[in-house]
Amino acid sequence: MDADVIVVGGGLAGLVAANELVQKGKRVALVDQENAANLGGQAFWSFGGLFLVNSPEQRRLGIHDSLDLAWRDWLGSADWDRLDGPLPQDEWAIRWGRAYVEFAAGDKRDWLRRHGISLTPMVGWAERGAGQALGHGNSVPRFHVAWGTGTGVSEPFADRARQAAGRGLLTFHHRHRVDALVVEGGRVTGVSGSVLAADDAPRGAPSSRQIVGDFTLKAGAVVLATGGIGGNHDLVRRYWPERLGAPPKSMITGVPEYVDGRMLDIAADAGARLVNRDRMWHYVEGVQNWNPIWPRHAIRILPGPSSMWFDALGRRLPFPALPGYDTVATLRYLRTTPDLAEHDHSWFIVSQKILEKEFALSGSEQNGDITNRRRLSLLKSRLGKGAPPEVDAFKRNGADFVVSTNLEELVDKMNALTAAPLLDPALIRRQIEDRDAQMSNPFAKDLQVMGIHNSRRSLGDRLARTATPHRILDPAAGPLIGVKLHVLTRKSLGGLQTDLSGRVLTPDGQVLVGLYAAGEASGFGGGGLHGYNALEGTFLGGCIFSGLAAGRALAGAV
């Protein structure tokens, strides 16, 4: 054998699994179609959000949380409904979901610290939900941010892999693209594929697919940690669910191009079961990147609660389609409302005061203060006056941003960004004035205004993520900013069905011996531990938890 275990994919899940194996003295072959610069995968580019329950960071901010409350929130969000029949698609997903929430409420924080991952004091309130006690959403803030953002999560494991390679326990096979699983006697015993031409493209940038050779590697087991389909718009459209309407004609991309989904069908050809492929997590607050790295490279705005959100025809979105409340409900509304289906965009209108306090951008490269662990810069950019420099750069350079001190002029500029002028400035003004009239009323009937007041009850949000309530049309809060928003592809919530050890199952529910899966390729565990919705901060954590499970199981099995 060439190794005890072959790990396919050098992202976070694969690195965590490899780390567990080498700690037990196992020999690992790490195979990836990209070059060494891409070690850490798409986790490197992330904001570094981590879902934790009843953490010291929460308690310091006066947030009361518990395993019971978190599990109720998870159940209401996941809404697993494929539990009937002899081989239900959600059978293992619900077990994984429960195990993950227990991890988040238990050993996760200490485990992160033992592995070199520390947290900022910020705890954000993502996915506030659909307004029902038993429905989707976080009842309390749970979104913790790692120091270093995504790099602070992925790089400790990338460093451990490099150290293991120096000790001879791990061998890197970069620029090796797996095209098939080797199956012998009903057992997966290796991988085969194409050696790609050397390419020194920077991290995240497209690389050559020129084939210069072939290879076969044999091992006692194979772990697939190859991610989802977000970089492959053809696959996104193929599995786009009818419940979300028609897929947009034009989408932008939140993951590198190599997140192509190839290994999912390759695994299915070898006998693996794929489930819940129609469950997806795409954002509707995407903006074109003025300084792109990969094709259609997009950035998501992580909004606070105060931005006014309008559809392509200039109508304010209804609850729960509010900033930071319910991602899937908002996507569904924009794609299934009959007169909106032909339009692929929506709009934020904000004041400068809102932009400065509430706009954060996804991505390690968009948060230099946290990524570079500059605490004084963090205090200045998040608590001081002015927008963070990366947000200000988008305001100045972004193709989707327009600015004016006058609302009618702002709407004219917004209309200039579409093929036809769809927005009526009088309608926009009336809706903003109606909302503004509620801002000084502590007993406001407007649900978004009520949410703003509720958000400011959380110390963390009041300090760093929610602007002081004000009228958007107040000249002192200006200028006004309009932002054109696009659908941004990101995560697959389904994938290879696995048991709690990460072993891949077959269509008849049996173990496909020798094959394991982790991370997004397995729907973050079980073929879909999130169900239909994510509570955010759960993707990196899902990669860690599923990689940990597969690595631990294999460490004693090979």
VMD Tcl script that draws the C-alpha trace (Angstrom):
set ca {
  {0.00 0.00 0.00}
  {1.04 3.58 -0.65}
  {-0.47 4.76 2.66}
  {-2.70 3.64 5.47}
  {-5.34 6.18 4.41}
  {-5.80 8.35 1.34}
  {-7.48 11.70 2.01}
  {-8.87 13.32 -1.11}
  {-9.17 17.07 -0.63}
  {-6.87 19.48 1.17}
  {-9.57 21.65 2.71}
  {-10.49 21.92 6.38}
  {-12.34 18.60 6.69}
  {-9.56 16.66 4.98}
  {-6.87 18.34 7.07}
  {-8.71 17.61 10.33}
  {-9.12 13.95 9.37}
  {-5.45 13.72 8.36}
  {-4.38 15.32 11.63}
  {-6.26 12.73 13.68}
  {-4.63 9.95 11.68}
  {-1.03 11.15 11.85}
  {-1.38 11.73 15.59}
  {-1.96 7.99 15.86}
  {1.08 7.25 13.71}
  {-0.87 6.42 10.54}
  {0.60 7.17 7.12}
  {-1.57 9.52 5.06}
  {-1.53 10.37 1.37}
  {-3.19 13.76 0.83}
  {-4.42 14.11 -2.76}
  {-5.65 17.39 -4.25}
  {-6.11 18.66 -7.80}
  {-4.81 22.13 -6.88}
  {-1.29 23.26 -6.00}
  {0.25 23.63 -2.56}
  {-0.82 27.28 -2.33}
  {-4.44 26.11 -1.93}
  {-3.94 24.04 1.20}
  {-6.87 24.81 3.49}
  {-9.39 25.03 0.66}
  {-12.30 27.39 0.79}
  {-12.17 27.55 4.60}
  {-9.13 29.81 4.16}
  {-11.35 32.40 2.44}
  {-14.12 32.34 5.02}
  {-15.06 34.88 7.68}
  {-14.20 32.30 10.33}
  {-17.65 32.03 11.91}
  {-18.14 29.26 14.46}
  {-21.39 28.17 16.11}
  {-20.96 27.66 19.85}
  {-23.51 27.16 22.60}
  {-23.26 28.58 26.15}
  {-19.70 29.79 25.61}
  {-17.73 32.07 27.94}
  {-17.89 34.70 25.18}
  {-21.69 34.56 25.26}
  {-21.86 34.67 29.02}
  {-19.55 37.69 29.21}
  {-22.02 39.53 26.97}
  {-24.98 38.52 29.13}
  {-26.27 35.94 26.62}
  {-28.01 32.97 28.26}
  {-27.87 29.84 26.10}
  {-28.23 26.11 26.59}
  {-28.05 22.79 24.77}
  {-31.82 22.44 25.04}
  {-32.49 25.84 23.47}
  {-29.93 25.28 20.72}
  {-31.38 21.87 19.87}
  {-34.89 23.33 19.69}
  {-33.57 25.99 17.32}
  {-31.75 23.38 15.23}
  {-34.82 21.15 14.96}
  {-37.00 24.06 13.92}
  {-34.47 25.17 11.32}
  {-33.56 21.78 9.89}
  {-37.19 20.74 9.46}
  {-36.13 17.22 8.47}
  {-39.04 15.66 6.59}
  {-37.50 12.69 4.75}
  {-37.84 10.14 7.52}
  {-40.34 7.69 6.03}
  {-39.74 4.44 4.23}
  {-37.15 1.71 4.73}
  {-34.12 3.91 3.83}
  {-34.99 7.52 4.68}
  {-32.66 10.19 3.39}
  {-32.68 12.03 6.73}
  {-32.13 9.00 8.97}
  {-28.47 9.72 9.58}
  {-28.72 13.50 9.11}
  {-30.81 13.93 12.24}
  {-28.37 11.83 14.29}
  {-25.48 13.92 13.00}
  {-27.38 17.11 13.78}
  {-27.92 16.10 17.38}
  {-24.30 14.99 17.78}
  {-23.03 18.27 16.33}
  {-25.14 20.47 18.61}
  {-23.89 18.45 21.59}
  {-20.33 19.05 20.37}
  {-21.00 22.79 19.99}
  {-22.39 22.91 23.54}
  {-19.67 20.66 24.95}
  {-16.07 20.00 23.97}
  {-15.90 22.12 20.81}
  {-14.49 25.32 22.31}
  {-11.79 23.55 24.32}
  {-10.96 21.36 21.33}
  {-10.52 24.46 19.16}
  {-8.17 26.04 21.68}
  {-6.12 22.86 22.00}
  {-5.62 22.98 18.25}
  {-4.50 26.61 18.10}
  {-7.80 28.34 17.29}
  {-8.78 31.32 19.44}
  {-11.88 33.49 19.35}
  {-12.51 37.22 19.23}
  {-14.81 38.56 21.94}
  {-17.52 39.24 19.34}
  {-20.64 37.08 19.25}
  {-22.98 37.94 16.39}
  {-26.65 37.22 15.91}
  {-26.95 35.52 12.54}
  {-30.14 33.97 11.10}
  {-32.55 35.54 13.57}
  {-35.31 33.45 12.09}
  {-38.84 33.35 10.79}
  {-40.64 34.78 13.81}
  {-41.87 31.53 15.34}
  {-40.73 29.96 18.59}
  {-40.41 26.52 16.96}
  {-39.38 27.71 13.51}
  {-36.10 28.59 11.87}
  {-33.56 30.82 13.58}
  {-31.21 31.44 16.47}
  {-32.99 32.47 19.66}
  {-29.78 34.13 20.87}
  {-26.47 35.29 19.33}
  {-24.19 32.28 18.70}
  {-21.93 33.40 15.83}
  {-18.37 33.46 17.18}
  {-15.50 34.72 15.00}
  {-12.04 33.18 15.06}
  {-8.96 35.38 15.37}
  {-7.47 35.22 11.91}
  {-10.94 34.71 10.35}
  {-10.87 31.63 8.08}
  {-7.09 31.56 8.05}
  {-7.12 31.25 11.83}
  {-9.19 28.08 11.48}
  {-7.56 26.41 8.48}
  {-3.90 27.35 8.91}
  {-3.30 25.53 12.23}
  {-4.24 22.29 10.45}
  {-2.33 23.18 7.29}
  {0.73 23.75 9.48}
  {0.22 20.38 11.17}
  {0.00 18.69 7.77}
  {3.27 20.32 6.67}
  {4.93 19.20 9.91}
  {3.62 15.66 9.42}
  {5.07 15.67 5.91}
  {8.42 16.64 7.40}
  {8.21 13.64 9.72}
  {7.37 11.31 6.85}
  {3.84 10.53 8.06}
  {2.02 12.52 5.36}
  {2.73 12.72 1.64}
  {1.29 15.53 -0.47}
  {0.07 14.67 -3.96}
  {-0.75 18.10 -5.35}
  {-2.01 18.49 -8.92}
  {-3.42 14.95 -8.77}
  {-7.05 14.82 -9.88}
  {-9.00 11.75 -8.83}
  {-11.11 10.37 -11.67}
  {-12.19 7.06 -10.14}
  {-12.25 5.06 -6.94}
  {-10.52 1.70 -7.03}
  {-12.99 -0.98 -5.89}
  {-11.82 -4.55 -5.36}
  {-14.05 -7.28 -4.00}
  {-16.69 -4.75 -2.98}
  {-14.17 -2.69 -1.00}
  {-12.67 0.70 -1.86}
  {-8.92 0.21 -1.89}
  {-7.60 3.33 -3.57}
  {-7.96 6.05 -6.15}
  {-6.84 6.59 -9.72}
  {-6.75 9.64 -11.90}
  {-4.83 12.24 -13.84}
  {-1.66 14.12 -13.01}
  {-2.20 17.75 -14.00}
  {0.50 20.03 -15.34}
  {2.38 22.05 -12.75}
  {0.77 25.43 -12.23}
  {1.91 28.17 -9.85}
  {-1.41 30.04 -9.94}
  {-2.07 32.02 -6.74}
  {-4.40 30.63 -4.10}
  {-7.97 30.51 -5.34}
  {-7.17 31.45 -8.95}
  {-8.14 29.09 -11.80}
  {-5.46 26.55 -12.72}
  {-4.63 24.47 -15.77}
  {-6.45 21.21 -16.45}
  {-3.79 19.95 -18.86}
  {-3.11 16.26 -18.21}
  {0.53 15.15 -18.20}
  {0.19 11.65 -16.76}
  {-1.88 9.27 -14.69}
  {-1.61 7.70 -11.25}
  {-3.01 5.05 -8.94}
  {-2.68 5.03 -5.15}
  {-3.64 2.17 -2.83}
  {-4.51 2.32 0.86}
  {-6.54 0.66 3.57}
  {-9.26 3.31 3.25}
  {-10.16 6.51 1.39}
  {-11.66 9.70 2.86}
  {-13.49 11.99 0.45}
  {-13.35 15.62 1.61}
  {-13.80 17.29 -1.74}
  {-16.45 19.91 -1.00}
  {-19.69 20.74 -2.73}
  {-20.90 22.19 -6.03}
  {-20.96 25.97 -5.46}
  {-18.31 26.69 -8.09}
  {-20.19 24.72 -10.75}
  {-23.28 26.68 -11.81}
  {-24.40 23.90 -14.16}
  {-24.71 21.51 -11.21}
  {-26.35 24.17 -9.06}
  {-29.01 24.62 -11.73}
  {-29.38 20.85 -12.24}
  {-30.27 20.27 -8.60}
  {-32.02 23.58 -7.94}
  {-35.27 22.65 -6.14}
  {-38.69 23.53 -7.49}
  {-39.67 24.90 -4.06}
  {-37.20 27.77 -4.64}
  {-38.64 28.65 -8.03}
  {-36.46 28.97 -11.11}
  {-32.72 29.41 -10.68}
  {-31.46 32.86 -11.60}
  {-30.26 33.31 -15.15}
  {-27.21 35.06 -13.74}
  {-25.45 34.16 -10.50}
  {-22.16 35.11 -8.92}
  {-19.86 32.77 -7.05}
  {-18.78 32.69 -3.42}
  {-16.29 29.82 -3.71}
  {-13.26 29.10 -5.90}
  {-13.81 27.48 -9.28}
  {-12.36 24.15 -8.11}
  {-15.42 23.56 -5.87}
  {-16.84 21.62 -8.80}
  {-18.68 18.63 -7.29}
  {-16.86 16.09 -9.48}
  {-16.23 13.55 -6.74}
  {-19.88 13.19 -5.78}
  {-20.86 11.43 -9.00}
  {-17.55 9.56 -9.08}
  {-18.39 8.15 -5.64}
  {-21.91 7.30 -6.78}
  {-20.45 5.37 -9.73}
  {-18.46 3.35 -7.21}
  {-21.60 2.45 -5.25}
  {-22.09 5.33 -2.79}
  {-25.48 6.78 -1.91}
  {-26.14 10.50 -2.49}
  {-29.04 12.13 -0.66}
  {-30.69 15.55 -0.37}
  {-28.93 17.01 -3.39}
  {-31.71 19.58 -3.77}
  {-30.89 21.22 -0.44}
  {-28.67 24.23 -0.97}
  {-27.49 27.34 0.84}
  {-27.07 30.33 -1.43}
  {-26.99 33.95 -0.30}
  {-29.03 36.80 -1.71}
  {-26.76 39.60 -0.48}
  {-23.95 38.96 -2.98}
  {-22.04 41.80 -4.65}
  {-19.56 41.68 -7.49}
  {-15.97 41.83 -6.31}
  {-14.13 44.87 -7.66}
  {-10.85 42.96 -7.14}
  {-11.70 39.34 -8.08}
  {-9.55 36.25 -7.62}
  {-11.66 33.58 -9.35}
  {-14.28 33.83 -12.14}
  {-17.48 35.62 -11.04}
  {-15.84 36.05 -7.63}
  {-18.42 37.53 -5.29}
  {-18.53 38.77 -1.74}
  {-21.46 38.47 0.61}
  {-22.53 41.42 2.70}
  {-23.16 40.24 6.25}
  {-25.76 42.86 7.12}
  {-26.93 44.12 10.46}
  {-30.68 44.54 10.98}
  {-31.24 48.11 9.71}
  {-30.76 48.04 5.91}
  {-33.96 48.56 3.93}
  {-34.38 45.75 1.44}
  {-36.30 46.23 -1.81}
  {-37.11 43.83 -4.63}
  {-36.18 44.53 -8.24}
  {-39.41 46.52 -8.69}
  {-38.78 48.71 -5.66}
  {-41.10 47.11 -3.11}
  {-39.92 46.55 0.43}
  {-39.43 42.85 1.20}
  {-41.89 41.37 3.71}
  {-41.00 39.66 6.97}
  {-39.08 37.33 7.41}
  {-37.16 38.50 4.34}
  {-35.20 41.00 6.41}
  {-31.42 41.44 6.61}
  {-29.92 38.66 8.73}
  {-33.20 36.86 9.45}
  {-33.98 33.99 7.08}
  {-31.71 33.30 4.11}
  {-33.78 30.56 2.47}
  {-37.11 32.35 2.96}
  {-35.69 35.45 1.30}
  {-34.28 33.45 -1.62}
  {-37.61 31.66 -2.01}
  {-39.56 34.92 -1.97}
  {-37.34 36.53 -4.61}
  {-37.44 33.47 -6.87}
  {-41.11 32.45 -6.55}
  {-42.97 35.78 -6.53}
  {-44.41 35.77 -10.09}
  {-43.42 39.27 -11.22}
  {-39.91 38.91 -9.77}
  {-38.91 35.62 -11.40}
  {-37.45 37.34 -14.46}
  {-35.20 39.53 -12.31}
  {-32.00 38.25 -10.71}
  {-31.36 41.10 -8.28}
  {-32.68 43.04 -5.31}
  {-31.53 46.21 -3.50}
  {-30.33 47.56 -0.18}
  {-30.77 51.25 0.58}
  {-28.82 52.40 3.62}
  {-27.43 55.51 5.22}
  {-23.71 56.05 5.67}
  {-24.32 55.54 9.39}
  {-25.75 52.06 8.74}
  {-22.97 51.14 6.31}
  {-20.28 52.12 8.81}
  {-21.72 50.14 11.70}
  {-23.53 47.22 10.11}
  {-21.82 46.21 6.88}
  {-19.35 43.36 7.24}
  {-17.99 41.45 4.26}
  {-17.51 37.71 4.12}
  {-13.98 36.55 3.48}
  {-10.65 36.52 5.22}
  {-9.22 38.99 2.70}
  {-12.07 41.42 3.45}
  {-11.36 41.66 7.17}
  {-7.72 42.62 7.51}
  {-8.01 43.69 11.14}
  {-9.28 40.29 12.31}
  {-7.32 38.22 9.80}
  {-4.06 39.87 10.84}
  {-5.10 39.84 14.52}
  {-4.65 43.56 14.94}
  {-6.65 44.25 18.06}
  {-6.21 48.01 18.01}
  {-7.25 48.13 14.36}
  {-10.27 46.02 15.21}
  {-11.37 48.47 17.89}
  {-10.83 51.40 15.55}
  {-12.61 49.90 12.53}
  {-15.52 48.23 14.33}
  {-16.14 50.65 17.20}
  {-14.75 53.91 15.87}
  {-16.03 56.33 13.26}
  {-15.97 55.50 9.57}
  {-16.48 52.25 7.70}
  {-13.91 49.43 7.77}
  {-11.44 50.06 4.92}
  {-12.60 47.05 2.92}
  {-16.24 48.18 3.11}
  {-15.23 51.70 2.10}
  {-13.30 50.26 -0.87}
  {-16.45 48.53 -2.10}
  {-18.44 51.72 -1.65}
  {-15.89 53.59 -3.80}
  {-15.06 50.89 -6.37}
  {-17.82 48.29 -6.37}
  {-19.90 48.01 -9.53}
  {-23.02 47.45 -7.43}
  {-22.68 50.55 -5.19}
  {-24.11 54.00 -5.89}
  {-24.00 57.04 -3.59}
  {-25.92 60.30 -3.36}
  {-27.09 62.87 -0.84}
  {-30.46 63.01 -2.62}
  {-32.89 60.06 -2.75}
  {-34.25 60.81 -6.22}
  {-30.72 61.07 -7.63}
  {-29.81 57.85 -5.83}
  {-32.74 56.02 -7.46}
  {-31.70 57.37 -10.86}
  {-28.24 55.91 -10.31}
  {-29.74 52.59 -9.21}
  {-31.88 52.49 -12.34}
  {-28.75 53.04 -14.41}
  {-27.43 49.68 -13.17}
  {-30.27 47.72 -14.81}
  {-31.31 47.23 -18.42}
  {-34.55 49.14 -17.81}
  {-35.48 51.72 -15.14}
  {-37.61 49.58 -12.82}
  {-37.59 51.73 -9.69}
  {-40.10 54.51 -8.99}
  {-38.48 57.16 -6.77}
  {-41.85 58.25 -5.35}
  {-42.63 54.66 -4.25}
  {-39.17 54.27 -2.72}
  {-39.51 57.58 -0.86}
  {-42.94 56.70 0.53}
  {-41.73 53.38 1.91}
  {-38.62 54.85 3.51}
  {-40.61 57.69 5.06}
  {-43.14 55.20 6.46}
  {-40.30 53.25 8.06}
  {-38.55 56.40 9.25}
  {-41.71 57.52 11.02}
  {-41.41 54.48 13.30}
  {-37.81 55.06 14.34}
  {-38.41 57.34 17.32}
  {-41.25 55.18 18.63}
  {-40.17 52.63 21.26}
  {-43.49 50.86 20.72}
  {-43.04 50.59 16.95}
  {-45.36 48.28 15.03}
  {-42.88 47.81 12.16}
  {-41.33 44.36 12.59}
  {-37.93 45.42 11.30}
  {-37.81 48.38 13.66}
  {-38.84 46.09 16.52}
  {-35.95 43.83 15.52}
  {-33.50 46.73 15.57}
  {-34.51 47.61 19.12}
  {-34.27 43.93 20.12}
  {-30.82 43.63 18.54}
  {-29.52 46.52 20.60}
  {-30.46 44.64 23.76}
  {-27.45 42.42 23.00}
  {-24.26 44.16 24.14}
  {-22.18 42.73 21.30}
  {-24.63 43.84 18.62}
  {-25.10 47.25 20.20}
  {-21.36 47.88 20.27}
  {-20.33 46.49 16.89}
  {-23.23 45.42 14.66}
  {-26.34 47.60 15.07}
  {-26.46 51.30 14.31}
  {-28.17 53.70 16.69}
  {-31.79 53.89 15.47}
  {-32.21 56.82 13.10}
  {-34.12 57.99 10.07}
  {-32.47 56.84 6.84}
  {-33.42 60.16 5.22}
  {-31.86 62.21 8.01}
  {-29.19 64.31 6.23}
  {-26.95 63.97 9.28}
  {-26.84 60.20 8.74}
  {-25.96 60.47 5.03}
  {-25.04 60.15 2.31}
  {-27.41 57.50 1.00}
  {-26.04 54.29 -0.53}
  {-27.84 51.93 -2.88}
  {-26.45 48.41 -3.30}
  {-27.50 46.02 -6.06}
  {-27.62 42.47 -4.66}
  {-27.22 39.19 -6.54}
  {-27.65 35.50 -5.75}
  {-24.29 34.16 -4.65}
  {-23.68 30.40 -4.81}
  {-22.10 28.88 -1.72}
  {-22.94 25.59 0.03}
  {-24.43 22.18 -0.66}
  {-26.50 20.89 2.28}
  {-26.80 17.33 0.94}
  {-24.24 14.81 -0.23}
  {-22.82 11.39 0.55}
  {-24.79 9.63 3.26}
  {-22.57 8.57 6.15}
  {-23.00 6.92 9.51}
  {-21.69 8.56 12.68}
  {-18.20 7.21 11.98}
  {-18.11 8.90 8.59}
  {-18.45 5.60 6.70}
  {-20.17 6.07 3.36}
  {-23.34 4.05 2.82}
  {-24.69 2.37 -0.29}
  {-28.16 2.78 -1.82}
  {-29.33 -0.31 0.13}
  {-28.13 1.15 3.43}
  {-25.01 -0.97 3.82}
  {-21.50 0.32 4.52}
  {-19.36 0.80 1.42}
  {-16.29 -0.73 3.00}
  {-13.16 1.36 2.83}
  {-14.85 4.65 1.89}
  {-15.38 7.56 4.29}
  {-16.54 11.13 3.69}
  {-16.33 14.42 5.57}
  {-17.18 18.08 5.16}
  {-19.46 19.44 2.49}
  {-19.12 16.29 0.39}
  {-21.11 14.50 3.10}
  {-23.56 17.35 3.68}
  {-21.32 18.14 6.68}
  {-22.28 14.75 8.07}
  {-24.91 12.12 7.36}
  {-25.84 13.61 4.01}
  {-27.36 16.72 5.52}
  {-27.00 17.59 9.20}
  {-28.41 21.09 8.52}
  {-31.63 19.89 6.92}
  {-33.13 22.76 4.93}
  {-31.54 25.66 6.83}
  {-28.32 26.62 8.53}
  {-27.99 28.56 11.75}
  {-24.67 29.99 10.45}
  {-21.22 29.44 11.86}
  {-22.01 25.79 11.28}
  {-20.16 25.13 8.02}
  {-16.60 25.35 9.34}
  {-17.77 23.56 12.46}
  {-19.42 20.86 10.35}
  {-16.16 20.35 8.44}
  {-14.26 20.05 11.70}
  {-16.76 17.70 13.34}
  {-17.15 15.36 10.37}
  {-13.40 15.32 9.67}
  {-12.79 14.56 13.33}
  {-15.30 11.70 13.29}
  {-13.81 10.08 10.18}
  {-10.24 10.52 11.40}
  {-10.94 9.09 14.83}
  {-12.84 6.12 13.43}
  {-10.11 5.32 10.92}
  {-7.28 5.78 13.41}
  {-8.41 2.61 15.14}
  {-9.51 0.76 12.02}
  {-6.44 0.72 9.74}
}
mol new
graphics top color blue
foreach p $ca { graphics top sphere $p radius 0.5 }
foreach p [lrange $ca 0 end-1] q [lrange $ca 1 end] { graphics top cylinder $p $q radius 0.2 }
display resetview
